[in-house]
Amino acid sequence: QVQLVESGGGLVQPGGSLRLSCAASGLTFSWYNMRWYRQAPGKERELVARITSTGGSTNFADSVKGRFTISRDNAKNTVYLQMNSLKPEDTAVYYCNAQNLWSTSRNYWGQGTQVTVSS
């Protein structure tokens, strides 16, 4: 059974930092590209960042470029999202997503972790 478990969310002041983690189990982690999405109240889910299976390539939404970084540790089956210079508009539920390299049907989601940026 595949599980993606996010952690690290919470309440932070504007300008602060948080590091989200997503621990994967039940899959061969190195066979998956990993992504972080977020969904704010009343808005559609949006792609925030993605990283290839080897960690060799990353991409970011324009809204977070220069502030967020994504990384992974394939030995620990974990992907991270380091979020710096947080803004109130970063407030959302953040979701981890795993996409198999060869099968589009093997796509998995975590349960999400709440990030709230407020003074």
ChimeraX commands (.cxc) that place a marker at each C-alpha (Angstrom):
marker #1 position 0.00,0.00,0.00 radius 0.5
marker #1 position 1.45,3.31,-1.09 radius 0.5
marker #1 position 1.52,6.07,1.51 radius 0.5
marker #1 position 2.74,9.63,1.28 radius 0.5
marker #1 position 2.85,11.42,4.62 radius 0.5
marker #1 position 3.49,15.14,4.75 radius 0.5
marker #1 position 4.74,16.94,7.82 radius 0.5
marker #1 position 6.25,20.27,8.82 radius 0.5
marker #1 position 3.33,22.59,8.26 radius 0.5
marker #1 position 2.20,25.16,10.77 radius 0.5
marker #1 position 1.73,28.82,11.55 radius 0.5
marker #1 position 4.55,31.18,10.63 radius 0.5
marker #1 position 4.91,34.95,10.44 radius 0.5
marker #1 position 5.44,36.70,7.12 radius 0.5
marker #1 position 9.09,36.52,6.15 radius 0.5
marker #1 position 9.56,33.31,8.05 radius 0.5
marker #1 position 10.54,29.84,6.88 radius 0.5
marker #1 position 9.18,26.33,7.00 radius 0.5
marker #1 position 10.46,23.01,5.74 radius 0.5
marker #1 position 7.91,20.47,4.60 radius 0.5
marker #1 position 8.72,16.79,4.37 radius 0.5
marker #1 position 6.93,14.01,2.53 radius 0.5
marker #1 position 7.84,10.46,3.50 radius 0.5
marker #1 position 6.91,7.79,0.98 radius 0.5
marker #1 position 6.37,4.09,1.58 radius 0.5
marker #1 position 5.05,1.17,-0.42 radius 0.5
marker #1 position 6.74,2.22,-3.64 radius 0.5
marker #1 position 10.17,2.31,-5.27 radius 0.5
marker #1 position 10.83,5.95,-4.56 radius 0.5
marker #1 position 13.54,6.40,-7.16 radius 0.5
marker #1 position 11.05,5.44,-9.88 radius 0.5
marker #1 position 8.93,8.49,-9.18 radius 0.5
marker #1 position 9.05,12.16,-10.06 radius 0.5
marker #1 position 7.85,14.11,-7.05 radius 0.5
marker #1 position 5.78,17.27,-6.87 radius 0.5
marker #1 position 4.43,19.65,-4.30 radius 0.5
marker #1 position 1.03,21.22,-4.90 radius 0.5
marker #1 position -0.96,23.64,-2.80 radius 0.5
marker #1 position -4.58,24.61,-2.53 radius 0.5
marker #1 position -5.81,27.76,-0.88 radius 0.5
marker #1 position -9.45,28.15,0.23 radius 0.5
marker #1 position -11.69,28.80,-2.74 radius 0.5
marker #1 position -8.89,28.27,-5.24 radius 0.5
marker #1 position -7.82,25.45,-7.50 radius 0.5
marker #1 position -4.93,23.21,-6.60 radius 0.5
marker #1 position -1.73,24.54,-8.15 radius 0.5
marker #1 position 1.66,23.02,-8.85 radius 0.5
marker #1 position 4.32,24.63,-6.68 radius 0.5
marker #1 position 7.48,22.64,-7.40 radius 0.5
marker #1 position 8.65,19.42,-8.95 radius 0.5
marker #1 position 11.80,17.33,-8.94 radius 0.5
marker #1 position 12.83,14.48,-11.18 radius 0.5
marker #1 position 13.42,10.96,-9.93 radius 0.5
marker #1 position 17.17,11.45,-9.58 radius 0.5
marker #1 position 16.90,14.98,-8.24 radius 0.5
marker #1 position 18.76,16.27,-11.25 radius 0.5
marker #1 position 16.14,18.74,-12.37 radius 0.5
marker #1 position 13.71,21.00,-10.56 radius 0.5
marker #1 position 11.00,23.44,-11.59 radius 0.5
marker #1 position 9.02,26.03,-9.68 radius 0.5
marker #1 position 5.91,28.10,-10.08 radius 0.5
marker #1 position 6.70,31.74,-10.82 radius 0.5
marker #1 position 5.03,32.75,-7.56 radius 0.5
marker #1 position 7.61,30.87,-5.47 radius 0.5
marker #1 position 10.72,31.08,-7.61 radius 0.5
marker #1 position 13.70,32.27,-5.62 radius 0.5
marker #1 position 11.97,31.60,-2.30 radius 0.5
marker #1 position 11.25,27.85,-2.33 radius 0.5
marker #1 position 13.56,24.94,-3.02 radius 0.5
marker #1 position 12.72,21.29,-3.53 radius 0.5
marker #1 position 15.03,18.40,-2.78 radius 0.5
marker #1 position 14.87,14.68,-2.21 radius 0.5
marker #1 position 16.75,11.95,-0.40 radius 0.5
marker #1 position 16.17,8.68,-2.21 radius 0.5
marker #1 position 17.87,6.75,0.58 radius 0.5
marker #1 position 15.23,8.05,2.99 radius 0.5
marker #1 position 12.31,7.95,0.53 radius 0.5
marker #1 position 11.63,11.57,1.35 radius 0.5
marker #1 position 11.07,14.77,-0.59 radius 0.5
marker #1 position 11.39,18.21,0.98 radius 0.5
marker #1 position 10.09,21.68,0.29 radius 0.5
marker #1 position 12.09,24.47,1.89 radius 0.5
marker #1 position 10.00,27.62,1.99 radius 0.5
marker #1 position 11.68,30.93,2.78 radius 0.5
marker #1 position 10.45,34.52,2.81 radius 0.5
marker #1 position 6.92,33.30,3.28 radius 0.5
marker #1 position 4.03,35.57,2.38 radius 0.5
marker #1 position 0.38,35.50,3.47 radius 0.5
marker #1 position -0.54,34.39,-0.05 radius 0.5
marker #1 position 1.46,31.20,0.52 radius 0.5
marker #1 position -1.21,30.12,2.99 radius 0.5
marker #1 position -2.66,26.84,1.74 radius 0.5
marker #1 position -2.80,23.12,2.26 radius 0.5
marker #1 position 0.34,21.65,0.72 radius 0.5
marker #1 position 0.17,18.23,-0.91 radius 0.5
marker #1 position 2.86,15.83,-1.95 radius 0.5
marker #1 position 2.41,13.93,-5.22 radius 0.5
marker #1 position 4.29,10.97,-6.69 radius 0.5
marker #1 position 4.17,10.20,-10.41 radius 0.5
marker #1 position 5.64,6.95,-11.72 radius 0.5
marker #1 position 8.12,7.36,-14.57 radius 0.5
marker #1 position 6.44,4.80,-16.83 radius 0.5
marker #1 position 2.81,4.50,-15.75 radius 0.5
marker #1 position 0.49,7.51,-15.54 radius 0.5
marker #1 position -1.98,5.46,-13.50 radius 0.5
marker #1 position 0.56,5.15,-10.70 radius 0.5
marker #1 position -0.02,8.60,-9.31 radius 0.5
marker #1 position -0.35,9.08,-5.57 radius 0.5
marker #1 position -1.23,11.89,-3.18 radius 0.5
marker #1 position -0.57,12.63,0.43 radius 0.5
marker #1 position -3.21,13.89,2.83 radius 0.5
marker #1 position -1.82,17.42,2.92 radius 0.5
marker #1 position -0.35,19.68,5.55 radius 0.5
marker #1 position -1.63,23.15,6.43 radius 0.5
marker #1 position 0.67,26.13,6.08 radius 0.5
marker #1 position -0.59,29.42,7.46 radius 0.5
marker #1 position 1.38,32.63,7.05 radius 0.5
marker #1 position 0.03,35.33,9.30 radius 0.5
marker #1 position 1.14,37.91,11.82 radius 0.5
marker link #1:1,2 radius 0.2
marker link #1:2,3 radius 0.2
marker link #1:3,4 radius 0.2
marker link #1:4,5 radius 0.2
marker link #1:5,6 radius 0.2
marker link #1:6,7 radius 0.2
marker link #1:7,8 radius 0.2
marker link #1:8,9 radius 0.2
marker link #1:9,10 radius 0.2
marker link #1:10,11 radius 0.2
marker link #1:11,12 radius 0.2
marker link #1:12,13 radius 0.2
marker link #1:13,14 radius 0.2
marker link #1:14,15 radius 0.2
marker link #1:15,16 radius 0.2
marker link #1:16,17 radius 0.2
marker link #1:17,18 radius 0.2
marker link #1:18,19 radius 0.2
marker link #1:19,20 radius 0.2
marker link #1:20,21 radius 0.2
marker link #1:21,22 radius 0.2
marker link #1:22,23 radius 0.2
marker link #1:23,24 radius 0.2
marker link #1:24,25 radius 0.2
marker link #1:25,26 radius 0.2
marker link #1:26,27 radius 0.2
marker link #1:27,28 radius 0.2
marker link #1:28,29 radius 0.2
marker link #1:29,30 radius 0.2
marker link #1:30,31 radius 0.2
marker link #1:31,32 radius 0.2
marker link #1:32,33 radius 0.2
marker link #1:33,34 radius 0.2
marker link #1:34,35 radius 0.2
marker link #1:35,36 radius 0.2
marker link #1:36,37 radius 0.2
marker link #1:37,38 radius 0.2
marker link #1:38,39 radius 0.2
marker link #1:39,40 radius 0.2
marker link #1:40,41 radius 0.2
marker link #1:41,42 radius 0.2
marker link #1:42,43 radius 0.2
marker link #1:43,44 radius 0.2
marker link #1:44,45 radius 0.2
marker link #1:45,46 radius 0.2
marker link #1:46,47 radius 0.2
marker link #1:47,48 radius 0.2
marker link #1:48,49 radius 0.2
marker link #1:49,50 radius 0.2
marker link #1:50,51 radius 0.2
marker link #1:51,52 radius 0.2
marker link #1:52,53 radius 0.2
marker link #1:53,54 radius 0.2
marker link #1:54,55 radius 0.2
marker link #1:55,56 radius 0.2
marker link #1:56,57 radius 0.2
marker link #1:57,58 radius 0.2
marker link #1:58,59 radius 0.2
marker link #1:59,60 radius 0.2
marker link #1:60,61 radius 0.2
marker link #1:61,62 radius 0.2
marker link #1:62,63 radius 0.2
marker link #1:63,64 radius 0.2
marker link #1:64,65 radius 0.2
marker link #1:65,66 radius 0.2
marker link #1:66,67 radius 0.2
marker link #1:67,68 radius 0.2
marker link #1:68,69 radius 0.2
marker link #1:69,70 radius 0.2
marker link #1:70,71 radius 0.2
marker link #1:71,72 radius 0.2
marker link #1:72,73 radius 0.2
marker link #1:73,74 radius 0.2
marker link #1:74,75 radius 0.2
marker link #1:75,76 radius 0.2
marker link #1:76,77 radius 0.2
marker link #1:77,78 radius 0.2
marker link #1:78,79 radius 0.2
marker link #1:79,80 radius 0.2
marker link #1:80,81 radius 0.2
marker link #1:81,82 radius 0.2
marker link #1:82,83 radius 0.2
marker link #1:83,84 radius 0.2
marker link #1:84,85 radius 0.2
marker link #1:85,86 radius 0.2
marker link #1:86,87 radius 0.2
marker link #1:87,88 radius 0.2
marker link #1:88,89 radius 0.2
marker link #1:89,90 radius 0.2
marker link #1:90,91 radius 0.2
marker link #1:91,92 radius 0.2
marker link #1:92,93 radius 0.2
marker link #1:93,94 radius 0.2
marker link #1:94,95 radius 0.2
marker link #1:95,96 radius 0.2
marker link #1:96,97 radius 0.2
marker link #1:97,98 radius 0.2
marker link #1:98,99 radius 0.2
marker link #1:99,100 radius 0.2
marker link #1:100,101 radius 0.2
marker link #1:101,102 radius 0.2
marker link #1:102,103 radius 0.2
marker link #1:103,104 radius 0.2
marker link #1:104,105 radius 0.2
marker link #1:105,106 radius 0.2
marker link #1:106,107 radius 0.2
marker link #1:107,108 radius 0.2
marker link #1:108,109 radius 0.2
marker link #1:109,110 radius 0.2
marker link #1:110,111 radius 0.2
marker link #1:111,112 radius 0.2
marker link #1:112,113 radius 0.2
marker link #1:113,114 radius 0.2
marker link #1:114,115 radius 0.2
marker link #1:115,116 radius 0.2
marker link #1:116,117 radius 0.2
marker link #1:117,118 radius 0.2
marker link #1:118,119 radius 0.2
view
